[in-house]
């Protein structure tokens, strides 16, 4: 991978975070001031050292301070001791000022890096939330967790390398001064610097390669952690603890090996730099001796000593820059992964329009709807179905018939073919998803709860405050009031991860209560009473009868006892609508609905 590719990726990520150009002005300005002050103080060292070695303060007359002061304060009017004190004071004050500016540059750079990481993390999270359900079906939660945390890793390495800008400026200043002192020695020094740069190229490439392997192994480890902890009852039930420990140990060991592979290459950088720099110093010292012996004279010794000092400082700056190259190489894998996620269009994006959906006036029309999941063709085949406003439509049929898929398409979890779902004659894709879902409420057999209190889960997604009296009324309607009163903390009780502290029936009643509070005009019930016992189901059914009044309802149910009052019953099988009509009429036809009802009745009576 070329370094230009990395630069382009970083540039693209910076654009994604919407960091403006002026964000970089302060750290850049402070870094420039710091570098200029460093150059100014270093420029005084040759004349100061020459004055000390020769005990002749007139050597200070050649420094830029007194060349600037001469028009205002003639040099012959300034005593030698004053010249010396003034020069030393400037060096001291300049060094302090330089440290202040450098600290300011580093602090402002650190703020910039943290802001970049924060915005990048938000961009990743926002991008993932914009994807349809296909993305979440195909992607591990562990992978997404790792990807959202990549900005933290990137920020850590950027903070290690945040002084690069200062070091680059210092290197320019140092090299300029080195040329001023001796262009011959500078060329010899630069040759060693180029040797260091090119000798590390292969090592940087190896680090990048290991970084990409590390990302893959880290994602696999994250997936395994999530899978095991989210399926812990299954692991315990089948006594798979030992096997899962072995699997985890192997993945963890692979991550450790890739980390070590990066570390050993990273730690080799200083050793290579040190060896080349030592060789360079020996060569430069030999050249200095040669120049002094062959006519340069002892008056250049002070300059050569300063040259040697600056050369060491330059070598240190180059070392930091090379270490930064290594740091950038270690994060090339995460940067590449993030870029792929954020860049360009994605097949997981849901098309939506800009119209606000105000509600159903006449009907929802599924028109010649065909739909397939990746690797699972023909889930729905030429489905034609009309849901009248204010009516209840029940979907029945065997598992895998496509009932839940219809619900998911209506909720815009997946993208459907254009013109296949119409709301009062308008394509569903012409409306904003937010306005659509605002008018819909879902009660599913899969209950999703956050690790929050009962109250917070109950009120989740509601935009307006709900009076306490309304909440209590809904608790009674959903038959949760007695349960809540029996809890020590009442509605403030934390339900645990995904509601682990609640029974299946309690979670389902909470989901029903949440739908009642939302009071959406389109109500979708996907096995809404599947986790309830017969007594509680009867009580809940009374509340459900109140809930569905005046609403357009789509019901998915396996228990035929719950749908006999529906305005329309639709039987699906293999993605096709095979029967449609009133409950009594379908029974008289003695077709698919009749056979399914008869089999269910026999199974119930045999218990």
N, C-alpha and C positions, 0 to 999 in steps of 0.2 A: 504494500500500500504506500503510495506517495505521500510525502508530507503535505503537498498541496491539497490532497483529498481531506486530510485531517483539518487543515485550515478552513476549507470550504464547509465542512461539517460544523465546525465551531461557529463560523460566521452565520450559518443557517440557524443554529440553535439560539444564538444571540438575537437574531431577528424574531424567532418564535417567542422569546421572552419580552420583546418590545422594549429592550434597553435602548434609550436614546443616546445620541452621540455625546451630548453634554455630560452624561454620567461619567465619561472617561476623561473629561477635561481636568478635573481637580487632581486625581492621582497622577496624570501625565504632567501637569504643570509643576506639581510638587517634586516629582521625580527629576524633571529637567533642572529645576532650581538646585536640588540636592547635588546633581551631577556637576553643574557649573561651579558650585561652591567647592566641591571636591577638587575640580581641576584648578581653580584659583589657588587653593592652599598648597596643592602639589607643585604648582608653578613657582611658588616662593622657595621651595626647598633647595634647589640647586644653589641659588645665590646665598641663602642663609647658611647652608653647609659649607660653602666656599669661604664665607666670612669667618666661620668658626675655625676651619682648618688652617687658614692663613693668618688669623687674628687681624684681619684687615676689613673693617666695616664698610670700606668704600665698595666692596664687592656687592653690597646691597643696592648700590645706585642703579644697577642694571635690572632690578626687579620692577614689575609693572606698577607697583604701588608708588614708587618715587618718580617713575616716569610720568604718572598721572598728576602727582603732587607738585612736580617741578615748576609748572607755569604759575602756580599759586604760592607755593612755599619753596623758594630756591633751595637746592640741596646743600649749598655751602652755608646756609643759615640753620641747618638741622645738625645737631651734634650726633656723633657716632653712637652714643648710648641710646639716644632717642630713636635713631634709625633701627637699632637692634630691638628695642622694646616695642616699637610700632609694628615691626615685622612679626615678632613672636605673638603679639596681641592679635594681629589679624589672623594668623594661623589658628590660634586658639579659638577666637570668636567664630571664625569661619567654620571650624570643625564642629562647634556646638550648633551653629545654625544649620549646618548640613545634616546633623543627626535629627534635628527637629523636623526639617523638611522631609527627610527620609521616613521618619516615623509617621508623619502625616500621610505620605504617599502609601505606606504599607497599610495603615488603618483604613484609608479610603478605598484601597484595593480590596481589603478584606470585606468591607461592607458591600462592594460591588460584586464580589464572588458569592457572598451569602445571598444577596438579592437575586443574582443569576440562578443560583441553585433553587431558591424558593419559587421563582417564577417558572423555572423549567419543570419542577415537580408539579406545580399547578397545571402547566400546559399538558403534561403527560396524563394527569388525572382527568382533566377536562376532555382530552382526546378520547380516552377510554370510555368515558361516560357518553360520548356522542355516538359510539358504535352501536350497532344493533345486536340482537341476542346471538346471532351467528358467531360473533367474536368471542363472547363469553362461553358459548358452547364448545368452541375449538381451543380456547386458551385456558391454561391452568391459573387458578387464583394465586398459587405460589409464584408463578412467573410474573404476573401483574404486580404482586407485592415487591418482588425484586426490582422490577423495572421502575416502579415509582420511587424506590430508594436509591436508584443509580445516581441522581443528582447529589446525594450526600457523599458518595464515593468520589464523584468528579470534583466537588467543592473541596474535599480534603486534599486532593492532589494539587488543585489550583492554588490552595493556600500555601502548600509547600513551595510552589513555584511562583508565588505572587511578586517576588522581588526581581523577576526576569526583566521587567521594563527598566528598572533602576540599573540593573547590571548591564543591560545592553547600552544604555546611555553612558554609563561609567566606562565601558569598554571603548566606546567611540572617543570619549575625552582622553582616556589613558593612551590610546594608540596615537591620537593627535600629538600629545605631549612627547611620546616616545619618538615620533618622527622629528619633532622639533629638536630633541636632544641629539639623536643620532639615527639617521635614516638607514645606515648600514646595519646597525644592531637591531633595528626594528624589523627589517626584512627577515633577518635570521629568526627573530622571535615569532613573527607571523607564520613562518614556515612550520614551526612546531605546533602553533594553534590549529592550522589547517590539518596537520597530521592527526591531531586529537579529534577534530570534527569528523574526518573521514574514517578514522579507525573505529569510531563508535556507531557508525551507520548500520553495520551488520547487527550490532548488539541491540540497537533500538528496534530494528525490524523483528528480531527474535522476541523482544518484549511485547511488541504489538501482537504477534502471533499467539503468544501465551495468554495475552489478555483476552483475546477472542475465545480461546478454549476455556478460560476461567469463567467467562460470562455464561457459556453453555452449561458448564458443570454446576455453577452457582444456581442457575435457573432450575436445573433438575433437583438440586438439594431443596430449594424452596418449595417446589411442587410436592416432594416427598413429605416435608414437614407438614404442609397444609393437609395433604391427603390423610396422613396417619392421625393427626389430632382431630380432624373433622369426622373421621370414621372410627373413632376409638371404641364405640360399642361393638362394631364388627370385629375389630382386632381382638378384643377381649373374648367375644363369644366363640371365636374359632381358635383361641389360644395361639395367636400368631406373633406374640411379643418377641420371641427369640429370632424368628425369621425377619421381622421388620427391623430389629436391632442390627442384624447382619446387613440388610439392604441399606439402611441408613449409614452404617459404618463405612460401607464401600463408597457411597456417594460422598460422604464427608471426607474420606481419605483422598478421593480424586480432587476435590476442591483444595484440600491442603497441599497436594502435590503441585497443582497449578500455581497456587500462591507461592510455594517454595521456588518453583521454576522462575517466577517473576522476580522474587527476592534475590536469588543468587545472581541473576543477570544484572539487576539493579545495583547490587553491592559491588559488582565488578567495575562499574563506571569510575568510581574514585581511584581505584588501583591503576587502571589504564591511564587516567589523567595524570596521576602522580608520577608514573614512570616516564611518560613523555615530557612532562614538565621538568623533571630532574635532568633528563638528557638535554632539554633546551637550555636550562640554566648553565650546565657545564659548557655547552657550546658557546653561549653568550659570554660567560666569564673568560673563556679562552680567547674569544675575539677581543674582549676588552684589554686583556693583557697584551695581545698582539699590537693593538692600536697604540697603547701607551709606550711600548718598547720602540715602536717604529714611528716616533715623531709626534704623537698627539700631545705628549707632555703631561706633567703632573697637574696642571691647572684644569684638566678635564676629569680628574679623579672624582671630584665632588659631583659632577654631572653624571658620571657613570654609576656612582653609588645610588643616586636618586633614580637613575634609569633602572637599576637592579630592583630597587624598592617598588617602582611603578610596575615593573614587569611581574613581580610577585603578586601585586594587587590585581593586575590584569588576568593573571593565571587563575586567581581565586574567582574572579567574575566569570571567566570562561567556564570554570568548573561548575559554578551554580547554573549557568545557562545549559550546560550539558546534562546536569542532573534534572533540570526542568524538562529537557527533551525526553529523558527517561520517564519522568512523571506523566507527561502527556501520552507517552506510549502505553503506559499501564492502564490508562483510561480510554484508550482507543476503542476497546471492545464495548464498554457501556455507551460511549458516544455513538458508535455505529448502530447499536441496538435502538437507542432513543431516536436517532435520525430516521431509521426505517419506520418507526412507529408514527412519527410526526410528519414526515415528508409526504407530499403529494396526496392524491386521492386514494381512498381505501375501499375495497369491496364491501366493507362492513358499515359504511356510512348509510344512513337512512335518508332518503329523499323527502323533503318536506317543502311546503309552500309558505306563503306569507299571509294567507288569509286567516282570520280569527274564526274559529268554529263557535257558533252561538247556540248550537243545539239542533236536535232532530225536529223537523216540522212534519215530515211524512213517513220516511222509511230509510232503512239501511239495505242496500242491494248488493249482494255478492253476485257478480255477473261473469259467467264463463271463467271462473277463477281456477287457475292452475298454479300449483306451488310444489317445489321440491326442496329438500334439504341436501346439502353436499353429501354425496354418496348414498342418498336415499331418494330415488326419483319417484315421481307420481304420488306424493303424499296427498295432494288434492287434485282431482281431475274434473274439469268442467263443472264446477259447483255453481249452481244457480239457486239463489235463496233470497227471499225478501223478509225483513223483520219490520213489521209495521210499528209506528210510534205508539207507545202506550200498551203494547201487547207483550206477552211472555212467550218466547220461543224456546222449546226444549230440544236439545241435541242428544240423541241416544245412539248406541251402536257399540260394537266390540272395541277393545283397546287397540289403538293404532289406526282407528278409522279416520282420524283427522279432526276430531272435535276440538281438542285443545289448540291445534294449529289455527283453526278459524278464529278462536279467541285471541291468540297471539298476533295474528295479522290485523285484527280490528284494533288492538291496543298499540299497533305499530312497533312491536318487538322485532318484527322482520319486515323487509320490504316486499311488497307484492307487485305483480305486473301492473303497469299503468292502466287505469280504467277498469280494473277488476273489482274494486270496492267503491261504491258510490254512496254518498250521504246526501239525500235529497237531490240526486242527480249530479252532484259534483264529486270529482275524483278525491278520494281521501288524501292523496298526496299533495293536493293544493292547499291544505290547511297546515298550520303549525302544530307540531306534535304536542306542545304544552297545552294549547287551547283544546285539543281533542281529548287528551287524558284528563283534563280538568272536569270534563263532562262525563267521565266514566269512573265507575268504582268496581273493584275486583275483589271477590272473596274466593280464594283458591284452596284446593286441598293441600297445597304446599304453603305453609304459613311462614312469612318472613318477619322476624322481629329483631330489633337491635338490642345490644347489651345496655339497655336503658330501663327506666322505670315504666310501670304499666301506663302511667299518665302520658309520658313522652311517646310511647309506642301508639297509644290510642289517638293522640292528637297529631301524629306524624303527617306532614304534608298539608295540613290545614293552614290557610293563609290568614284567617281572621281569628281573634280570641273567642273561645267558647265559654259561655257562662257555666258555673259549677252546677246549676240546676239542670241544664241541658245534659251535662255529662252524667249526672245521676239518673236522669230519665233514660238515657241510652243504656246505661248499665243494667237497669231493670228490664228494658226491652230485650237485651241480649242475654239475660239470665246470668249476669256476672255480679250483680249487686251483693248477693249473699257471700260469694267467694271473696270479693274485695274486702267486705267487712271482717272476714275472718283472718285477714293478713295483719301482722303487727304494724306494718307501715302503710297499709291501705294502698292507694294508687301510687304511692312513692316507692313501692317495692320494686327492686331491680329484678328483671325476669331472667337474666343470664344470657349467655351467648346463644342467639337464635331461639330464645325462649325456653332454654333447657330446663328451667325450674317449673315450667307449666306442663300440665298434661296436654294430650292431643286435643281433647274437647275444650279445655280452657283456652288454648291458643286459637282454636277455630272460633269460639265465641268472641274473643278479643278482635279477631279479624272482621267478624260480622259487625261488631260495635263500631269499628273504625269506618266501615262502609256506610253504616247508618248516619254517622256524624258527617261524612263527606256529602251525603244527600245529592249524589250525582244523578242525572236523569237517565243515563244508560248504565244498567246494572248487569254485571257479568258474574254468574255463580258457577264456579268450576268445582263440582263435588263439595259444595259448601257445608254439608252436614255429614260428611263421610266419617269424621272422627267422633261423632256423638252417639251416645247410647239412645235407645228407643224412647225413653222417658224425656231426656233432654231434647232430643230431636223434635218431639211433639211440641214442647214448650217453645223452642226456637222457631219452629215452623209458624207459630202464631205471630211472632215478631217479624218473620220474613214476609208474611202476608201483608202486614202493615207497611213494610219496607218497599215492596214492589208496586204499591198502588201508584198509578199515574206514571210509571216508569217503563222504559223500553228495556226488557229483560231478556238476556240470553242465559239459559240454564244448561249445564252439562251434568248429567246424572246417570248413575247405574241403577239406583233404586227407583223403580217405576212409581212407587207410592208417592214420591215427592213431586211428580210432574203431571199428575192426572188433571190438574186444574189449568194447565198451560193452554194458551190460545192456539198454539200450533206445536206439533211434535214432528221432528225431522229425524229420520233414521239414516245414518251414514255407515258405509262399509267400504273398505279399500279406497277411501278418498272420494267416494261418489255418494250423491244423494239418491237413495233407492226408494224411500217412501216419505210422504209429507202429508200432514192433515191433522184433524182433530183426534184426540185419544180414542174416543168411542168408535169413530169411523175406521181408524186403523185396526182396531181389534176386530171389527166386523169383516175386514178384508182378509184376515187370517194370513197375513204375509209375514214379513221380517219382524215387525214390532210384536205381532201376536206370538210368534215363536219365541222371541226373547222374553216376553212377559210370562209366557207359559213355563219356560225353563226356570226362570227366577222364582216363580210361585212354587214350583215343585221342589226346588232346592230349599226354600224357606220352610215349607211344610215338612220336609224330611228331617229338619233339625230337632 
